[in-house]
Amino acid sequence: MMQFPLLLKTFLLRAAKYFPKKEIVSVYPEEIFRYTYADYYKRTCQLAHALNAIGIKRGDRVASVALNNHRHLELYFGVPCSGAALHTVNFRLPQNHLAYVINHAEDRVLFIDEDLVFFIELVKDQLKTVKQYVILSQTGKMPQTTLSPVVLYDEWIAEFPETYDWPEDLSEWDPALICYTSATTGDPKGVVYSHRGLILHSFAVGCMLGVMERDCSLHIVPMFHANAWGGPFGGVGFGCKQVLPGRELMNMEKICRIIADEKVTFTAGVPTIWMMLYNYLEAGGWHDFSSLKTIASGGSACPRFLMEGLNEKYGFPIMQAYGMTETTPLALAAVPKSTMDHLSPSEMYDVKSSAGILAPGLEMKIVDEKGEEVPMDGKSWGEILLRGPWIAKEYDKDPERSKPVFAGGWLHTGDVGTIDAEGYVRLVDRTKDLVKSGGEWISSVDLENLIMSHPSVLEAAVIGVPDPKWQERPVGCIVVKSGMTLTPDELKAFLKDKVKANWWIPQQFAFIDQIPKTSVGKFSKKELREMFAAGKMPLSG
């Protein structure tokens, strides 16, 4: 076989040559912007020239502080295909972490959406390596800013040619993108994605989730979060129509309109988004989901009641997938086997609500506390370990924190799960979120899913708190739906016949206005534990 490198430029050139008429759609507050892959390619070439003109070389790092829009998509290919690496910055990080990741990555250029300039204004005096700021502006106007030197993106690239000789000497192992984890303790950790890893991951997405050229992909996952789960790369490589919703990510009315108007077939998001959508639909929200083919839910376990409700009531064909920043991110997907076509609807939901089966190309083992693989019985718990060509091998410039996570050539995910005889994994919990009560483990994930199936509950998170008798006990943190009421006794009675054992039932509940979220939309149990420790959690029971 030819020694031919797996490079992102092959995806870019394919889209420009074979799918020049396909659309890329960006949704802005005042307009919907459309252009084609032919237009996209020309501007990506201009971007590569502009980077060369300011001295960006192979291996240099530049950053995007941007929403999901067509300019950000130009950076996704223009930066790595020219030889540099794109650092997609999570602007929702705390200020100290925001400055840390930019300095740690040694970013030389910052591309910033006009609506997000103030995030960088807050930390600009702490930035040590940035030499140029570039504003991504749909209005065409320079926002008020003290950043310097600063240019408008469109004006900056306009003077350069619309063709570019992409370098021939890049290695498939060269860094292409960098994402940082949203740390719960310590500083964020950097994960570097190679061209090779991103190409192979894209093939896996196509294989597992059935994404192909005729699809229209709506990118709800932020492009700073694990590369929007890899969707933009596969979208370009496969020649899909792509829709980028910008700041409308959490506007459920607008999202439903986009799905209907653009004939979206594929999208993905975290359960928090799908809960918002479900509540919008339950309140009578307009929708037309007839075009949808596949929706992946990831980031945390999707409650089964939510999956069933969206699918059965509204024809929203959602299923679970599993991954993390370190896995690019797709590792598992709950795709039923052809041999399961005879299953009842309830049994089929058992499959679709699991974390899924392993993607082709990866290896996995689930090990107990002794490091021995657990049996495939669907009951025995263990930590999920992964390895493969799109699994990270280390954290960027962080050898000490890399050692335990990547020990023995495996990624130790920190997720606890079971695996059944068919190979489907079911998540039990994060190792740090398991509740150990009286020497026995309680799954906070299972408890949360049961509590959120109560018709009066909007959101629920379970944390373990110290207990003098039992070591730890679970506390349920509950957000009640507007206009409804709920008491601890009602919740206990609701859970009595649903939990694995009565001692799983929390004795105390905290009814709060909202559950704090991380920068990527997951429940922040760290903040809930801090609230409890500080005596700021109103307990009843």
N, C-alpha and C positions, 0 to 999 in steps of 0.2 A: 504494500500500500504506500501511497505517496506520504511523505513527511510534510503534511500540509497543516499549518497552524490554525487553530480555532480562534478566530478574531472577530470582534464585533463589526468590523468594516464589511465582512461578507454579508451580514444581515442588512447593513445600510445600503450597500451597492445593489443587493437583490431587490429591495423595496423600490429604489429609484428606477431600476431598469425594467422590472416586470409589473410593478403596481403603481405607475406614476399618477394614475387618475384617482386612486383611493384617497379618502378624506381623513384628515386629522381635524377634530373639532374642539375648540376651546370655549368654555362658557365663562363669560365675564358679566359683571353686574349690569352693564348697559348694552351688551351685545353678545352675539354668538359668532365667533370668528372661525372661518373655515379655510383651509387650504389643502393642497394635495401633497403626496409624497414627492412629486417632482419639485414643488416649491420648497418643501422641507429639506430636500437634499441640497438645493442651491444655498439655502441659508446656513446649513450645517457646514458646507464648504467655506463660506465666508467667515464663519466663526473660527474654523481651524486656522485660516490665514491670519485672522486678528490675534489669536493666541500666539502664533509664531512671531508676529510683528512686535509683541511686547516681551519677547524672550522666553516664553514658556517652552520648556524642553521635555524630552522623554523622561518620565518619572516624576516630573513636578506635580504638585497638587494644587488644585483650584477648587473652590467651594461654591455650592448653590444654597441660597437661603430663599426658597421659592415654593410656591404652591403648584398644583397640578395644572400646567398649561403648556402651550406649544413651544414657548421659548425654553422652558425647562426640559422638554423632550429633545430639543436641539442640543442642549448641553449633554444629555445622556449619551449621545453618539459623537458629537463634535469634539468633546474633550478626550475621551479614551481612544477614539480612532486616530487622533493626531499624536497620541503617545503619552499624554498626561493622564492623571487620575482625578476623577470627580468625587469630591467629598460632599454628599448630600446632607446638609446640616438640619438637624431637628431644632427649629427656632423656638419650640415650646419648652426647651430645657431651661432650668433655672439659670440665672445670669452667670454664676460662677462656672457652671458646667458648659454653657455656651462658649464662653471665652476659652475654657480649657480645651474643648475639642478642636477649635480652630487653631489654637497654638500647638496642640499636640500633633495635629495633622500637618502642620507647617504650610498652611494654605497661603499661596502667593496672590491669588485673585479671589475676590468675593463677588459673585453674581447675586443680586438682591432684587426681589420683587418690590415694586414701588410701594405696595401696601405694607411691607415688612421692614422698611428701612429703620424704623424706630427701635427694633430689636437689636440691630447692630450699633445704632447710636449709643445705646446703653452700655455697651462693652468696648467701644472702639479704642478707648485709651489703654485697654489691657491687651490689645492684639499686637503681636510681636513680629509677624512675618508678612502680613498683607501689604502689598505694594500698589494694588489697583482695585477700585470699586467700580462695578458695572451695574447699572440700574435696568432691570427688566420692566419696561413700561408699555402698557397697552394704550394709555392715554397719549403717549408721545411727549409728555411733559416731564421735566426734571422735578422731582419732589424737593421740598425744602430739606436740606441736609447739610451737616458740617463734615461729612465724609470727604476725604481728599487723598489722592486725585480721584475724580469720579466722572464717568461718561454714561451716556444713554446707549443701551445695547444696540438698538436698531441703527442709530446714527454711526456707531462705532464700526459695525460690520459692513455697512452699506458700501464703503469705499473699496472693498476687496472683491476679487473675482468669484464667480459662482461655480467654478470647478476647482478641484484640488487633487494633487497627487498624494494620496495617502501613503504613509511610509511603509516600505516593504520589509523592513528589518525588525518589526515588533515581534515579540515572543508572546505565545498564547498564555504564558505564565506572568506576563506584565500586569501590574495593578491597573484595573479599569475603574472601579468605584470603591468608595470607602463609606461605611456607615458605622455609627457608634451606638452601642446599647444605651438605653435610658437606665442609668444605674440606680439601684435602691440603696446601695452602700458604696462608698468610695467614689472615685471618678468614673465616668463612662469609659467603656472599652471599645477600641476600634477593630472592626472587621474589614479586611481588605479582600475584594472580589477580583479574581483574575478574569481576563477575556475568556479563557477556557472554561472556567466554572460557570460564567454567565451563559455561554452558548449551550453547554450541556444541560444546565438548569432549564433553559428555555425549551429544549427538546422534551424534558421531563414534564413540564407544564402542559405542552401540547399532547403528550401521550396520556397523562393521567386525567387531565380535565377536558380533553377533547377540543382544545382551541385550534382553529384553523383559519385559512384566508377569508372564508365567507363570514366569519364572525365580526361582530361589532363589540369591542371591549370598552367598558366604562371603568375608569381607574378611580375608585373611591378611596382606596388605601393611599395615604399621602406618599408622594414620591421621595420623601426623606426617610420613610420607614421601610427598611429592607428592600429598597428599589421598587416601591409600590408592589411588593411581593413578586417582582420579576416581570410583571405584566407588560410594561413598555418595551422590553427587549424582545419578548416573543411576538408582541404586536407588530413591531417593525419587521422582524425576521420572517414572520408568516404572511405579512402583507394585509393585516387586519385593518379595518376602520377602527380608529381610536377616538374616544371621547374623554376629555379632560375637564372636570367640573370646577376647577379653581376653588374659590372660597365657598362654593355651594355644597361642599362635601356633606354637611350635616343639615341641609335644608331638604326635608323629606318631600315636601310638595314639589320643589324644583327637581329633585332626583327622579321622582315618579314621572314628571313631564319629560325629562331627558330620555328616560328609558323608552317611553312611548314614541316620542317624536323621532329619535335617532334609531329606533328599532334595535336596541341593545340586546345582545344574546348572552354576554358573559360579564360578570362583575364579581367582586370579592370585597370582604370587609370584616371588621371585628364584631362580636355579638352586640356590643353597645350600639352600633349603627343599626343593626337589624331589630333591636328592641325599640329604638326610636321609630323605625319604619312601621313596626307592628302597632305601636301605640297610635301613630298617625292614621293608619288604615282602620284601626278599631274605632277611631273617632269620626269615621266617615270620609277619610281622605280619598281623593280621586286617584285612580290608577288604571293602567292597561299594561299588563305583563305578558301579553300574548307572544311577544318576540323572544322572551327569555328562554335560555336553554340550560345554563349552568350558573349557579351562584355558590361560591366557596366562602365559608365562614372559618376564620382562624384567629390566632392570637390568644384565645382562651376557649374553653369548652362552650359550645352553643347549647343552651338548655333545650331539652327535647320538646317541651311544650311549645317553645317558640318556633322550632323547626316545623313541627306539625301544624301549628296555627298558620304560619306564613304559607306553607304549601297547600294545605287542605282548604283554607278559607279564601286564599288570594292567588293561588297558582304561582307562587314564588318558589321555584325549585331549588331549595337550598340544601347544601350538605356540608359536612365538616372536613377541614383539612388541618394539617399540623406542620409547624415548622417554627423557626426562630431566626433572629438576625444571623446567627452563626451557620445556618443551613441554607441561606440565600433566597428564600426560606423553605421552599417546599420539600418535605421529607415523606409525609404520609398523606393520603387522601382517601376519604370514605366512599370509594367507588365500588358498588356492588359487583360481584363476579357474575358472569353469564349463567353460572350454575345455580344462582340464587333467584332466578326469575320466578320460580314457583313460590317464593316466600309470601306470607301474608303481609298486608300493609304494616302491621305492628312489628313483625320481624324485620321488614325492610328498614323501618325507622331505627331499629336496633343497630343495623349496619351503618346507616347514614349518619347517625349521631355519635358513632365511634370516632376516634382520631384517624382511623383509616388503615390502609395496608401500605407497605413500604414501596416507594417509588423505584422503578427499575434503574439499576446503576449504583444503588446504595446498599450498604450492609448495616444490620441492626442487631443488637442483643439487649435483652432486658435482664438485669442482674440484681440479685439480692444483696444483703449487707455483707455477705462473704465473697461477693464477686462472682457467684455462680449463676448461670442462666436459670431463670424461672421456667417451669413447664408451661406449655401452651394450653392452659386449662381455663383461661378467662377469669381466674380467681387470684392466682398468686401475684403479689405485687413486687415490683423492682424498679430500679432506675433505668431509663431509656438511654442507651449508648448508640451513637451513629458514627459512620465513616463513609467516605465516598468522594467523588471528584468535584462536588460543589459544597463540601463541608469544610469549614475553616479548620486550619491546623494550629492556629495561634492567634493571640491578640496583638495588634500592631504595636511594636516597640514596648511590649509589656511582658517580659519573660516570666516574672514571678507569678503574676496572676494567670498566666497561660498554663503553668505546670499542672495544677490539679484538674483543670477543666478539660485539658487535652491529653491527659495521662494515658500512656500505653497506645498512642495512636488512635484513640477514640475520643469523640466529643461526648463528655459527660453532661447531659442536658439539664440535670437537676429536676427533671420531670419524672414522676412516679406513675407507672401504668401497669396494665395487665395485657396479655396477648392470648387470643383464643385459638382454637384448633384450626380455624381458617386463615389465621395470620393477621386478624384485625386487632389493633391496639385500642385500649380504652384508657383515657387519662384518669388517674386517681387524684393527683394533686401535684403541686410543686413541693419539693422536699421541705422547703422552709415554711410552707403553709399547712402541712399536715398537723392535725391536732392529736397529741398523745394523751389519752385520758385513761387512768387506771391501768397503764401498761399496754393499752390497745390503741390502734390507730383509727382516727375518724377522718374521712375525706371531706374537706371543706367544699370541694367542687360538687360532690354528690348532694350535700346538704343545700347548697345554694340553688342547684337546679330544682330540687324538690320545693324549696320555699318560694322560688319565683313562679312555680306553677299555680300558686294560690291566686285566685282572680283579683284580689285586692292589692297584690304586691307589684310595684313597678320595678324595683331593683332590690337585690339582696347580696350581701357579702358576709362570709363567716370567717371569724378569726379565732385563734386560740388564746386564752388568757390564763394567767397563773391561778392555780387552785391549791389550797393547802392540803386537801385530802386526795385529790385525783391527779395532781401534777398540772394538768391543764383541763379546761372545759371550753367548749365552743360557745361563742356569743354571736347571735345573728343580728347583723346591722341591716335595717329594713327601711326602704322608702315606699310609703303607701301611695297608691294612685290618688290623684286629685279627686276630692269629693267622696272618698271612701274612708272607712274606719276599720281598725284591726287591733285586737288585743293579744297579749302573749298567750293567754289561755286558748284563744281561737287558733293560733298558730300551732300550739302544742297538740291540740286535738286533731288538726289537719295532718300533722306529721306522723301521728301515732302509728297508723297502719301502713306507712310508706317507707320509713327508715329501716335499715338493716337490723337495728337493735334499739330498744327504747332509750338506752343510755347515750345514743347519738343525739337525742333531742336537746337543744340548748335550754338551759334553765332561765337564761336571761336574754333579753332582746334590747336593742337600741333602735328606737324609731327616730330617724334623722331626715333632714330635708333633702340631702343628696349624698351619694357615695362619691368620695374623691376619686379622681381618675388620674392615670399617668399621662405623660405627654403623647402616648399613642392610643389612648382611649380605653385602657384596661383599668379594672378596679385597683385602687392603690391600697393594698392591705397594710403597707408600711405606715401610711398616714392614719389609718384606722387604729392600728396598734399604738401609735403615738398619742392619738386622742384618748384611748383608754388609759394609758400610763399617766397622762396629765390630768386625769379625772374630768375630761371634757366630753365623756360619752354618757348620755342619759340612759341609764339601764332600768329596765322594769322586768318583772317576771314573777 
